Structure formats: C-alpha cells, structure tokens
Amino acid sequence: MAALCRLAALVLLAAALLPAASGADDGLSRCARLEKTDERLACYDELARAAQAASGEPLETLPRPSYLTRTWKLGPGDAGVRHLADILAYRPNYILLRWTDTPNDRPRSPATGRASLGELNHAELKLQASFKTELISREAFQQAGVTESLGHMGIHSVRLWFAHTQKLEWQVFNHGDSRPIRETNYEPEVILTLGTGNPGNGLKLINLGLTHESNGLGRDQHRGWSRMYAQAGWEWERLALLARAWRVIPSSDDDNPNIERYMGWGDIVARYQTAGGYVISGLIRRNVQTARGFLQLDAATPVRGYLGALKLHLQLSHGYGETLLDYNHKQTTIGVGVSYGDW
C-alpha cells in the first residue's frame, strides 16, 4: 500500500511539474508501460527530479532512492523474479579517448618473459561494457528457507547474480601497425548478494563472489587469474562505499605468478552523487608490503539531452594494473568520452 501511495504521489508530482509538451507526455507514458514496480518508481523519480531541476526548485525536497538498494535490488518491492533478459549495469559502461604517459610496448612477467608489441601510440580508445543479471531470485531463496535460516545473522534477502565485464584498449590511431586491439580483458563473475534490509545509513549488503579474469592472448602475452572474494557495501546519504578482499585460487595465475605484488589483496570503491546528478567515484588498490598500487578517479555529468541517454565522462588513473597486460607496468592515464547507465 505504501508503495502504491508513493507511486500515485510521484505520478501527480511529475504531472504537475512537467511542462505541457509532447516530451513530457512521452516520458509519463514510458514510465507507465514499465511492468516492474521498482522500475516504474525509479522512472517517475527521474522525471520529477528533472522537472524540479528545470523549474529551479531545490532537488533535496524529493526523496532519493538509495544507490546500493536500487542497483542491487535490495528494497521491499524488489523481491519478484527477474528474467535473464533483465540486464542491469554492473560497473561503468563507457567509451573514452585515453592517453598514457608510458605505453607498455614490451609487457613482461616471470613466467612468459618479454613480448614486443611494436611501437605503440600514447593515445588509444578504451571501451568498457559491464552488466549483471539474475540467476536465482530472492523469491526462490525465500521459498527454499535459505533467507529465513540466515535471518538471525541480520540477512534480509538473498540473490544470485551472473556478471560480466569486458574492457578493450584499441590502438585506433596506430595506422602503421594496422590499428591493432592491444588488449581485451574478459571477467565473468558469480555473485551471491546478502541484503541487510537496512533502510537507513550503514551496512546495506555483503557480496560473496567467484571471478575469473583473462585477456585471451597468446602464451607470451597471456595474463589471467581467478579469485574468491567477499565485499561489503555501506551507504551514508549520497556516499556509497564498497570494500572487497580477495584470495587468488591456486595455480590460476601461472602466467603472472607475482600479480598480487602489484594488484594487492583487495580494493575499495567510493561513489558520491550530487543533488544535480553529477557522479564522482574512486577506486583504490594497494599492496602495503610492496608499496605498489593503483588509483582511478571517474567523474560523469547527468544525462545530456543532446547525447541521448549518454553522459560526459572523465577518467584519471595512476599506478599498476590498468589492464591485465599492464599488471606490473606503472603509468598515468587520462581519458575523456561518454558513459551510459547507472554506476
């Protein structure tokens, strides 16, 4: 009932705030056609916030859905079964023009030695596509009694995801070497999400994951590893924090046996979204024993009308492990382009 009342209020608010134009009608019709209650609510939220911003009214007067609750489907209205085709964003999806101060034209590892990639350009295109979809629903775990058995541990919901992230770096300006694709990383994951049901600030979820990452190249350039990890997610108003610790599965890193010296044993991702919809995030890894690590900063604007559903995106990085092939190569990069989806 509360969800229906909220939905009705948001419909009325959106109808009152949106200008009497065909674009507004199209937006309301699009939201009304969404079958899932949580997706309809999010759609009406977005329309109302856009109208409020256009009218100059303070955005803080509208309720803000929790980022972690929204992206990991932790809310009370998210318990229904999702289909494999219900694809959600996992990590950022973007296309960037990337520049590096030190191209890695001779990648190396203790197992494979050195491999020459020829003369590389400092500039290349960087693309990342990342999604997740449900394998076993919250409803199925609840019916099986799993959720109830974990209730004494503070677990409110359980869901199993499949996720995949693919990163590509393309020497598109290197016409002398026929514009080769320098590196592609593939990372499938299985993630068990344990939601705490916490509607306020604090711990929102615990993720238990199994991931394999590889670049699929030939022997001299091949890099790969498999890991088990545990990740906790907290949220305080507009700030979200995800902290992860992993353990490398034995013998999965034969091509790069010293990868932990550079990539460490975990990472931390912090994300902040302003009232106007600007997003800033930071990712950090560090091995305290070797003093080697990696820092990446991303910033994106709200959706720009002249770009369709895209956002302007800026990315800065410094350190080791920008890709698997570069796991022991230190560089500083800057990328500018566009991104898509909620991340």
NORFENLIN-V379650 format. One line per field, one symbol per residue. ss: DSSP state (@ for helix, = for strand, . for the rest). A space follows every 50 residues. Layout:
ss: ???
This chain:
ss: .@@@@@@@@@@@@@@@@....@@@@@@@@@@@....@@@@@@@@@@@@@@ @@@@@...@@@.....@@@@@....@@@.........==...======== .....====...====......==============.@@@@@@..@@@@. @@@...==============....@@@...===============..... .=============.........=============..==========.. ...@@@..@@@@@..========.....=========....========= ....@@@..===========.........===========...
